[in-house]
Amino acid sequence: MHRLTIVAIVLATLIAIPAAAEAQVVVEVGKTVKVPLPRQPLIIGVEDPKVASIAILPKGELLVTGKKVGSTRIVGRDHAHVPIVMGVSVVPEKKKTKRKPKRREKPKGQGR
């Protein structure tokens, strides 16, 4: 009976602890963003390499490049086998709109 009580307390504690929020990275198609890693990874990769690619930098950072619009996750483990998980959303490239300069009209009566 004592064991059952301990198991119930442990399970209740685990259920009460909220899951850690997954980090989210947003990148435009064709762009690259630098993201700090929470820990140095032992192994890391992208679930869908058609959507995004990654490169590990020496100072505990990650370069994430958007390849096509969609969502994927970066998953890995550190040296203590603790999971590293980040959500990645690749969004369309923001188009810069060029504005035509306004023509300044000459005041009436001052033209040639």
Secondary structure, DSSP 8 states (H G I E B T S, - for coil): -HHHHHHHHHHHHHHHS-----EEEEEEBT-EEEEE-SS-EEEEEES-TTTEEEEEETTTEEEEEE-SSEEEEEEEEETT--EEEEEEEEE----------------TT---
